[in-house]
Amino acid sequence: MTEPLLEIRNVETYYGPVMAIRGVSLTVNEREIVAVLGANGAGKTTLLKTASGALDCRKGQIIYGGKEIQCRDPDWVARQGISHVPEGREVFPLLTVEENLMMGAYFRKDSDAVADDIETVYGYFPALREVKGQMAAYLSGGQQQMLAIGRGFMSRPKLLLLDEPSLGLSPVLVTEIFDIICRLNREQNIAILLVEQNANLALQVSTRGYVMEVGGMVMDDDSETLLESDDIKEFYLGKKDEGARGLRRWKKKKTWR
């Protein structure tokens, strides 16, 4: 059986004395899109930061390409082929679009291939070509999200960690962004670990999904099954006002695997 590209085993991560994620495990296979769902504060962003080296886990293992990578510097992790596109875009505001893209390739020495990859980004996001000399601070939210994803692509990753790519975008832009995400997966063979509050959209584009609550995994299955699950429909696709309180009430009555 083929080993997963990424395997997270029983990981615990803390902010000071506060445990943010507890006993979390998941896998991502090569060329696969895996979704992680959950309410605000569930630990989704912490999970991605731990996988990319931005936070150190206190317990557990993170195995990428068959070797342990937990507690390594983010720069080292990025050089291994993991690219993290953080929540809120976090572009370099005083650099131009093209300079931002170059920052995504800062450790690469193949200048001709870097130039080709910038053209590839412009092919995926034509709107960025039109503003390539403009400082990122003056881009729209949608353009900044395109830039953040494009910058993540520039390191030639095998695995892309995407944190809330639909946040704050119009429905039209969300559809466009997710179309490009699927194309990057399909055309560039990039595996994607997708954190997203838009559960319906995330499960439509992914092959498998995990659900987090209060720092732990409470459910996992293939995406089609999760989409048809009454529990997912109720708590993530329907009665959103119930929130985490309703999910906890439901958990008292049933056991999630």
PEHUCOR-V323621 format. One record per residue. N is the residue number from 0. RES is the residue in one letter. PHI is phi in degrees with one decimal (* if undefined). Layout:
n res phi
N RES PHI
N RES PHI
This chain:
n res phi
0 M *
1 T -69.2
2 E -70.7
3 P -62.5
4 L -65.9
5 L -128.4
6 E -133.6
7 I -107.4
8 R -121.2
9 N 49.2
10 V -84.8
11 E -123.7
12 T -130.0
13 Y -121.5
14 Y -107.9
15 G 62.1
16 P -84.2
17 V -95.3
18 M -77.0
19 A -95.6
20 I -132.1
21 R -134.3
22 G 59.0
23 V -82.5
24 S -134.5
25 L -162.4
26 T -133.9
27 V -133.0
28 N -89.6
29 E -59.8
30 R 58.2
31 E -114.5
32 I -106.8
33 V -120.2
34 A -100.8
35 V -121.6
36 L -108.2
37 G 155.9
38 A -73.6
39 N -56.5
40 G 84.1
41 A -74.2
42 G 111.1
43 K -64.3
44 T -64.6
45 T -60.2
46 L -60.6
47 L -65.7
48 K -63.6
49 T -68.9
50 A -65.1
51 S -90.2
52 G 91.0
53 A -68.1
54 L -128.3
55 D -91.6
56 C -83.5
57 R -91.0
58 K -139.4
59 G 95.6
60 Q -130.3
61 I -122.6
62 I -114.5
63 Y -128.3
64 G 59.5
65 G 88.0
66 K -130.7
67 E -73.2
68 I -127.9
69 Q -63.7
70 C 64.5
71 R -100.9
72 D -63.2
73 P -55.7
74 D -60.5
75 W -64.3
76 V -62.6
77 A -61.3
78 R -67.5
79 Q -80.5
80 G 115.7
81 I -111.4
82 S -117.5
83 H -110.8
84 V -102.8
85 P -76.5
86 E -62.3
87 G 81.7
88 R 72.7
89 E 52.6
90 V -74.8
91 F -84.8
92 P -65.1
93 L -94.6
94 L -101.9
95 T -72.1
96 V -55.6
97 E -66.7
98 E -65.3
99 N -60.5
100 L -63.5
101 M -62.7
102 M -63.0
103 G -67.3
104 A -114.1
105 Y -60.1
106 F -98.1
107 R -84.5
108 K -108.8
109 D -87.0
110 S -61.2
111 D -65.6
112 A -68.3
113 V -61.9
114 A -61.4
115 D -63.4
116 D -69.4
117 I -62.4
118 E -64.4
119 T -63.3
120 V -60.5
121 Y -64.1
122 G -66.5
123 Y -74.0
124 F -124.7
125 P -56.8
126 A -62.3
127 L -73.3
128 R -61.1
129 E -67.1
130 V -123.4
131 K -62.1
132 G -96.0
133 Q -93.0
134 M -66.7
135 A -63.2
136 A -61.6
137 Y -99.7
138 L -80.7
139 S -71.6
140 G -59.6
141 G -65.0
142 Q -64.7
143 Q -64.5
144 Q -66.4
145 M -59.2
146 L -64.7
147 A -62.6
148 I -67.8
149 G -61.3
150 R -61.8
151 G -62.4
152 F -67.0
153 M -65.5
154 S -85.7
155 R 57.5
156 P -76.7
157 K -91.7
158 L -134.9
159 L -112.3
160 L -99.3
161 L -110.8
162 D -109.8
163 E 53.2
164 P -65.9
165 S -90.5
166 L -59.3
167 G 77.0
168 L -102.9
169 S -69.9
170 P -54.9
171 V -64.6
172 L -68.1
173 V -60.3
174 T -59.9
175 E -64.7
176 I -62.6
177 F -70.7
178 D -63.5
179 I -67.6
180 I -57.8
181 C -65.6
182 R -67.4
183 L -60.5
184 N -64.0
185 R -77.5
186 E -89.2
187 Q -105.9
188 N 58.1
189 I -97.1
190 A -73.3
191 I -133.8
192 L -104.6
193 L -110.4
194 V -95.3
195 E -158.7
196 Q -84.2
197 N -78.4
198 A -62.1
199 N -60.1
200 L -66.7
201 A -60.9
202 L -75.3
203 Q -70.5
204 V -95.7
205 S -99.8
206 T -95.4
207 R -138.9
208 G -142.9
209 Y -125.0
210 V -119.2
211 M -110.1
212 E -148.5
213 V 48.2
214 G 83.8
215 G -127.8
216 M -82.4
217 V -116.5
218 M -163.5
219 D -154.4
220 D -173.2
221 D -69.4
222 S -63.8
223 E -62.4
224 T -65.1
225 L -64.2
226 L -62.0
227 E -90.1
228 S -69.3
229 D -60.9
230 D -68.6
231 I -66.0
232 K -58.6
233 E -70.3
234 F -95.6
235 Y -124.0
236 L -111.6
237 G -127.7
238 K -78.8
239 K -64.7
240 D -69.0
241 E -67.5
242 G 61.1
243 A -66.8
244 R -62.1
245 G -64.9
246 L -64.7
247 R -67.5
248 R -62.9
249 W -65.4
250 K -64.5
251 K -66.7
252 K -97.1
253 K -133.2
254 T -110.4
255 W -93.0
256 R -90.3
